[in-house]
Amino acid sequence: MNYYKLAETEEKFAELIWQNEPIGSGDLVKLSVKEMNWKKSTTYTVLKKLCKKGVFQNENAVVSSLITRDEYYVNQSIRFVEDTFGGSLPKFLTAFISGKKLSKHQAEELKRLIDEHKEV
């Protein structure tokens, strides 16, 4: 899986695209002016960076994603667990639920997810 590292501003811009795609590049410029107070040149500069990173494409003046919003955030979550907990899901879960009590429903849901993803 490719790792996509976006700066905070790039991520906000990406959200704008994901919410409105496919979108004409001219319409994206107008939306960026309205939502982010950007100039046309800023919009195209950041769009070009995100296209080089393989997140979006701008074909025939229509911008669309090469990875979905969900794929991006799954990638970020996996990277967080790898970087912070050495890739250990049990360590992550221990830290996440530390000092909390899981409801019966939450515990059952976690058990179901674990069972669905167990190696056989």
C-alpha positions in Angstrom: 0.0 0.0 0.0 1.3 3.4 -0.9 1.7 6.0 1.9 0.2 9.4 1.2 1.5 12.1 3.6 -0.5 15.3 3.2 0.1 18.5 5.0 -2.9 19.9 7.0 -3.8 22.4 4.2 -3.5 19.7 1.5 -5.8 17.5 3.5 -8.4 20.3 3.8 -8.1 20.8 0.0 -8.4 17.1 -0.6 -11.6 17.0 1.5 -13.0 19.8 -0.7 -12.3 17.7 -3.8 -13.6 14.4 -2.4 -16.9 16.2 -1.4 -17.4 17.6 -4.8 -15.8 15.2 -7.3 -15.7 14.9 -10.2 -15.3 18.7 -10.5 -14.2 20.9 -13.3 -10.9 22.6 -12.5 -12.6 26.1 -13.0 -15.3 25.2 -10.5 -12.6 23.9 -8.1 -10.9 27.3 -8.4 -14.2 29.1 -7.5 -14.8 26.7 -4.7 -11.3 27.2 -3.3 -11.7 31.0 -3.4 -15.0 30.7 -1.5 -14.0 28.0 1.0 -10.3 28.5 1.5 -9.8 32.1 0.4 -7.2 30.9 -2.2 -6.1 32.5 -5.4 -6.3 30.6 -8.7 -2.5 30.0 -8.7 -2.6 28.6 -5.2 -5.3 26.1 -6.1 -3.4 24.9 -9.2 -0.1 24.7 -7.3 -1.6 22.5 -4.5 -3.7 20.5 -7.0 -0.5 19.7 -9.0 1.3 18.6 -5.8 -1.6 16.2 -5.0 -1.7 14.9 -8.5 2.1 14.2 -8.3 1.5 12.4 -5.0 -1.0 10.1 -6.8 -4.1 11.2 -4.8 -5.9 13.1 -7.6 -5.9 13.4 -11.3 -6.7 16.4 -13.5 -7.7 15.1 -16.9 -9.4 17.3 -19.5 -9.9 20.0 -16.8 -11.9 17.5 -14.6 -10.5 16.7 -11.2 -11.2 13.3 -9.7 -9.6 11.1 -7.1 -7.2 8.2 -7.6 -7.7 7.1 -4.0 -10.9 7.5 -2.1 -11.3 9.5 1.1 -11.8 6.2 3.0 -8.6 4.7 1.5 -6.7 7.7 2.5 -7.8 7.6 6.1 -7.3 3.8 6.4 -3.8 4.4 5.2 -3.3 7.2 7.8 -4.6 4.9 10.6 -2.4 2.0 9.6 0.6 4.4 9.5 -0.3 5.8 12.9 -0.4 2.3 14.5 2.9 1.4 12.7 4.7 4.6 13.8 3.3 4.8 17.3 2.8 1.2 18.4 5.4 -0.6 16.3 2.5 -2.0 14.2 1.0 -3.8 17.2 -2.8 -3.7 17.1 -3.0 -5.1 20.7 -0.8 -2.3 22.0 -2.9 0.3 20.2 -6.1 -1.2 21.5 -4.7 -1.3 25.0 -3.7 2.3 24.9 -7.0 3.3 23.3 -9.3 1.6 25.9 -7.0 2.2 28.8 -9.1 3.6 31.7 -12.4 3.0 29.9 -15.0 0.4 30.1 -16.3 -1.1 26.9 -20.1 -1.6 26.6 -21.3 -5.1 25.9 -22.1 -4.1 22.4 -18.6 -2.6 21.8 -16.9 -5.7 23.1 -19.1 -8.0 21.0 -18.4 -5.8 17.9 -14.6 -6.1 18.5 -14.8 -9.8 19.0 -16.8 -10.1 15.7 -14.2 -8.0 13.8 -11.4 -10.1 15.2 -13.1 -13.3 14.3 -13.7 -12.0 10.7 -10.1 -11.1 10.2 -8.3 -14.0 11.9 -5.9 -16.0 9.8 -7.0 -19.6 9.4 
